[in-house]
């Protein structure tokens, strides 16, 4: 999502890639909101977010996993907005025949694979999965009552139930959490990243709040975003630009000239060099000189 966020500001994405990116952002917003609701009561259980796991050569993703005293629950968070119909095990936009992917299919697959994975590591625990519709502007008409759905109007009761869940976690539960974390895959096979090159991308410093290339220098030490109005220290914005640059081009050597060209609006290479000297280690000399993380 971070890569697509940068590319969306720096190049013209196809309509398909734009839609994919916007869905990622919306899904992420929903997961963050779900996390904020859970945080006050999560002393009763262990929480793992965004697990990408593999079992029997099949990869599956889980938004939130809760390890309780006697069971493991996982949650697929959906940030759908609008009116939908549930018809014949399928979900449609109300008034249309536009079908969306039924989250029950993903839930059942993940539940089966997670149960198998746990057993393969010697854990015999009850596993239950739920779909959480987090957006208050969501309605699902004719939803069956026997599906593991949690609707926006049920969230307060759901949180209350979590707070009342018995809490007697042991080292065994913590070992399970560490196991699942160790099995997490850092690279997703489902990533949809378009081809791009350094030369074709627009240069400038990306605002970390509104994700636009609208930052301007307003003084020797500060800069402001023309879109959202946030003011930050130039050093912080340059370091954010360096982080973005390394994310997009991990094989490029970090040099003063490269960062100066990437940031575009910083008035002098001397300012860039000062920031890099303060936060990174310079190795090599002359044209081979470049920066690496400090040891």
C-alpha positions in Angstrom: 0.0 0.0 0.0 2.9 2.4 0.8 4.4 1.7 -2.6 1.1 2.3 -4.4 0.5 5.5 -2.3 3.8 6.9 -3.6 3.1 5.8 -7.2 -0.4 7.2 -7.1 1.1 10.7 -6.4 4.1 10.3 -8.8 2.7 8.7 -11.9 -0.6 8.0 -13.7 -1.9 4.7 -12.5 -4.3 2.7 -14.6 -7.9 2.7 -13.5 -7.5 -0.9 -12.3 -4.4 0.0 -10.2 -6.1 3.1 -8.8 -9.1 1.0 -7.7 -6.9 -1.6 -6.1 -5.0 1.1 -4.3 -8.1 2.9 -3.0 -9.5 -0.5 -1.8 -6.3 -1.1 0.1 -6.5 2.4 1.8 -10.1 1.9 2.7 -9.5 -1.5 4.1 -6.6 -0.2 6.1 -8.7 2.6 7.5 -11.3 0.0 8.6 -8.6 -2.2 10.3 -7.2 0.8 12.1 -10.7 1.7 13.4 -11.3 -1.9 14.5 -7.9 -1.8 16.4 -8.9 1.5 18.1 -12.1 -0.2 19.4 -10.3 -3.2 20.7 -7.3 -1.5 22.3 -9.1 -0.5 25.6 -10.1 -4.2 26.3 -7.2 -6.2 24.9 -5.6 -7.0 28.3 -7.8 -10.1 28.3 -6.2 -11.6 25.2 -3.3 -11.5 22.8 -3.7 -9.7 19.5 -1.9 -10.3 16.2 -2.6 -8.1 13.2 -2.3 -8.7 9.5 -1.0 -12.2 9.5 0.0 -13.7 6.1 0.4 -17.5 6.6 0.9 -20.5 4.4 -0.1 -24.1 4.9 -0.2 -27.0 2.4 1.2 -24.7 -0.2 -1.8 -22.4 0.2 -1.4 -18.8 1.4 -4.1 -17.1 3.5 -4.4 -13.7 5.2 -6.0 -12.8 8.5 -6.7 -9.2 9.5 -6.9 -9.7 13.3 -6.2 -12.8 15.4 -7.2 -12.9 19.1 -5.7 -15.6 21.4 -8.0 -16.3 24.4 -7.7 -18.6 27.3 -9.5 -21.5 25.6 -9.9 -20.5 22.0 -8.5 -18.6 19.0 -10.7 -16.1 17.2 -9.9 -14.3 14.0 -11.7 -11.4 12.3 -11.9 -10.4 8.6 -12.6 -6.6 8.7 -14.6 -5.2 5.9 -15.0 -1.4 5.3 -17.9 -1.7 2.9 -20.1 1.3 2.6 -23.7 1.6 1.2 -26.7 -0.8 0.9 -26.3 -4.4 0.0 -28.5 -7.5 -0.5 -27.7 -11.1 0.6 -29.2 -13.4 -2.1 -28.5 -17.1 -2.5 -25.2 -17.0 -0.6 -24.1 -14.0 -2.6 -23.8 -10.3 -1.8 -24.9 -7.6 -4.3 -25.1 -3.8 -4.3 -28.7 -3.0 -3.6 -30.7 -2.4 -6.8 -27.9 -3.8 -9.0 -26.6 -7.1 -10.1 -23.0 -6.1 -9.2 -21.8 -9.0 -7.1 -19.0 -8.5 -4.5 -16.8 -11.3 -3.2 -18.7 -13.0 -0.3 -16.3 -12.7 2.7 -17.7 -16.1 3.9 -15.8 -17.9 1.3 -12.5 -16.3 2.5 -13.5 -16.9 6.1 -14.2 -20.6 5.6 -10.9 -21.2 3.8 -8.9 -19.3 6.4 -10.6 -21.2 9.3 -9.8 -24.6 7.8 -6.2 -23.7 7.0 -5.6 -22.1 10.3 -7.0 -25.1 12.2 -4.8 -27.5 10.2 -1.7 -25.3 10.7 -2.3 -25.2 14.5 -2.7 -29.0 14.7 0.5 -29.5 12.7 2.3 -27.6 15.5 0.6 -29.5 18.3 -2.1 -27.0 19.2 -5.6 -28.4 19.8 -7.7 -25.2 20.1 -11.1 -24.1 19.1 -10.9 -21.8 16.1 -13.7 -19.4 15.2 -13.9 -16.8 12.5 -16.0 -13.7 12.1 -16.6 -11.0 9.4 -16.7 -7.5 11.0 -18.5 -4.9 8.9 -16.9 -1.9 10.5 -18.5 1.0 8.5 -21.5 2.7 10.2 -22.8 3.5 6.7 -23.2 -0.2 5.8 -26.4 -2.1 5.6 -26.9 -5.8 4.5 -30.5 -6.5 3.7 -31.9 -10.1 4.2 -28.7 -11.1 6.0 -29.1 -14.7 7.4 -28.9 -14.8 11.2 -26.8 -17.9 11.3 -23.8 -16.3 9.6 -20.8 -15.2 11.8 -21.3 -11.5 10.9 -20.7 -8.6 13.2 -22.6 -5.5 12.0 -21.9 -1.9 12.9 -24.8 -1.8 15.3 -23.4 -4.8 17.2 -19.9 -3.5 17.8 -20.6 -2.0 21.3 -22.0 -5.4 22.5 -19.1 -7.2 20.8 -16.6 -5.0 22.7 -18.4 -5.6 26.0 -18.3 -9.3 25.5 -14.6 -9.2 24.8 -14.1 -7.2 28.1 -15.9 -10.0 30.0 -14.0 -12.9 28.5 -12.0 -14.9 31.1 -8.4 -14.0 31.0 -5.9 -16.5 32.3 -3.1 -16.5 29.7 0.0 -18.7 30.2 3.4 -19.1 28.6 1.7 -21.6 26.2 -0.5 -18.8 24.8 2.6 -16.5 24.4 4.5 -19.3 22.6 1.6 -19.7 20.2 1.6 -15.9 19.5 5.4 -16.1 18.8 4.9 -19.1 16.6 2.3 -17.4 14.4 4.4 -14.3 14.2 7.4 -16.3 13.1 5.3 -18.0 10.4 4.2 -14.6 9.0 5.2 -14.1 5.4 6.7 -10.7 4.7 6.1 -10.9 0.9 2.6 -11.3 -0.3 2.0 -13.3 -3.5 -1.1 -11.2 -4.2 0.7 -7.8 -4.5 -0.4 -5.9 -7.5 2.4 -3.4 -8.2 2.7 -1.8 -11.7 6.1 -1.4 -13.4 7.9 1.9 -12.7 11.3 3.5 -13.1 13.0 6.3 -11.3 13.2 8.5 -14.4 9.4 8.4 -15.1 8.3 9.3 -11.5 7.5 12.9 -10.5 10.0 14.3 -8.1 9.2 16.2 -4.9 8.4 15.6 -1.2 5.3 13.6 -0.4 3.1 14.8 2.4 2.7 12.0 4.9 -0.8 13.2 5.9 -2.6 13.8 2.6 -0.1 12.0 0.3 0.2 14.8 -2.2 3.3 16.4 -3.8 2.3 19.9 -2.6 4.9 20.7 0.0 6.7 24.0 -0.3 9.6 25.5 1.7 8.4 28.4 3.9 11.5 29.2 5.9 15.0 27.9 6.6 13.7 25.2 8.9 10.1 24.5 8.0 7.9 23.6 5.1 4.1 23.5 4.6 1.7 21.3 2.5 -0.5 23.5 0.2 -3.3 20.9 0.3 -3.7 20.0 4.0 -1.8 22.9 5.6 0.4 20.8 7.9 3.7 22.4 8.8 6.7 20.3 9.5 10.5 20.6 10.0 12.3 20.2 6.7 14.6 17.6 8.3 11.6 15.4 9.1 10.1 15.7 5.6 13.4 15.0 3.9 13.9 11.9 6.1 10.4 10.8 5.1 11.3 11.3 1.4 14.5 9.2 2.0 12.3 6.4 3.5 10.0 6.5 0.5 13.0 6.5 -1.9 14.5 3.4 -0.2 11.1 1.7 -0.3 10.7 2.2 -4.0 14.3 1.7 -5.0 16.0 -0.5 -2.4 18.9 -1.2 -4.8 19.9 2.4 -5.4 22.8 3.8 -3.3 21.8 6.6 -1.1 23.8 9.7 -2.1 23.4 13.5 -1.6 22.8 14.0 -5.3 20.1 11.3 -5.5 18.2 12.7 -2.5 18.6 16.3 -3.7 17.1 15.3 -7.1 14.3 13.2 -5.4 13.2 16.0 -3.0 13.4 18.6 -5.8 12.4 21.6 -3.7 15.2 21.7 -1.1 17.2 24.8 -2.1 20.8 23.4 -1.6 22.7 20.1 -1.6 24.4 21.3 1.5 21.1 21.1 3.4 20.6 17.6 2.2 24.1 16.5 3.1 23.7 18.0 6.6 20.5 15.9 7.2 22.1 12.7 5.8 25.2 13.2 7.9 23.1 13.5 11.0 21.1 10.4 10.5 23.2 8.0 8.4 26.8 6.8 8.1 28.8 7.9 5.1 31.0 5.2 3.6 33.4 5.3 0.6 35.0 8.3 -1.0 34.5 10.6 -4.0 32.0 9.2 -6.6 31.7 5.9 -4.6 30.6 7.7 -1.4 27.1 6.8 -0.2 25.1 6.6 3.0 24.0 3.5 5.0 22.2 3.0 8.3 24.3 3.8 11.3 25.6 0.8 13.2 
